[in-house]
Amino acid sequence: MIIYKILRAAEWAALRDNGTSSGAPIDVADGYIHFSTAETVAETAAKHFAGENDSMLLAYNGADFGDALKYEISRGDQLFPHLYAPLALDGALWIKPLLFDGNKHIFPKEVPCD
């Protein structure tokens, strides 16, 4: 399954420059990297990245993470993928800008969320 990570500009720059990251401040605080599925990524963007126009959306194959990826119940009793390992840039399937048009985020055509 393809899973998605949204990073703000500074978080993206740190991953790009270092090749790995412990994630956003919330990831560090919670002890795992928060991911979204195609079914939850739009809600995640609206809830946690409202108004952000310089974010990046990264796609990963969840199976590539092996046992380090756990699906756990979170918002709305939905299962969310949580990575209990550093995030590696070289594992990304693709990386695209996640733009905000003033009302909502514009997802790349590769994300089946609209």
Secondary structure, 3 states (H helix, E strand, C coil): CEEEEEECHHHHHHHHHHCEECCCHHHHHHCCEECECCCCHHHHHHHHCCCCCCEEEEEEEHHHHHHHEEEEECHHHCEEEEECCCEEHHHCCEEEEEEECCCCEECCCCCCCC
